[in-house]
Structure formats: C-alpha cells, structure tokens
Amino acid sequence: MLTMTDRELTLAEVAASLRVSADTARELLVTAQIPARKQGRQWRVRESDVEAYKEAQRTKRQSRKE
C-alpha cells in the first residue's frame, strides 16, 4: 500500500514541487539526481524521493552558510 509520501508524481508535479521548469526537472531525472522511472513516454517519481532531494538541497545550502 502506498503512503501519502509514496504516491507517484508526474514530471509537471515534480517541477511544481521543486519550483523549477519542466526542463530542469527532466534533467534531474535523466541524470538520476532524483530516482525515477519511465512509464511509456511519461516519467513517474515517488513523492518521497522528491522530498528527500529537497531535504538534501536544504542541508547542502545550510552547510555552505556555516
């Protein structure tokens, strides 16, 4: 059973969540910075993987400030 954070997002939803363009979101998926899979021609990304990426970026930014 999928939990709330394990639902699958589309490329557009990933871009909106990260507040980036679809092209930027696609690049993150293609380069495997965020784990994803293709279902036909569409990308599918677990919401928990997007949240983990966002948290890693926050941590990286905070460590640069210190």
Residue, then its C-alpha position, 0 to 999 in steps of 0.5 A: m500500500l502506498t503512503m501519502t509520501d509514496r504516491e507517484l508524481t508526474l514530471a509537471e508535479v515534480a517541477a511544481s514541487l521543486r519550483v523549477s521548469a519542466d526542463t530542469a526537472r527532466e534533467l534531474l531525472v535523466t541524470a538520476q539526481i532524483p530516482a525515477r522511472k519511465q512509464g511509456r513516454q511519461w516519467r513517474v517519481r515517488e513523492s518521497d524521493v522528491e522530498a528527500y532531494k529537497e531535504a538534501q538541497r536544504t542541508k547542502r545550502q545550510s552547510r555552505k552558510e556555516 
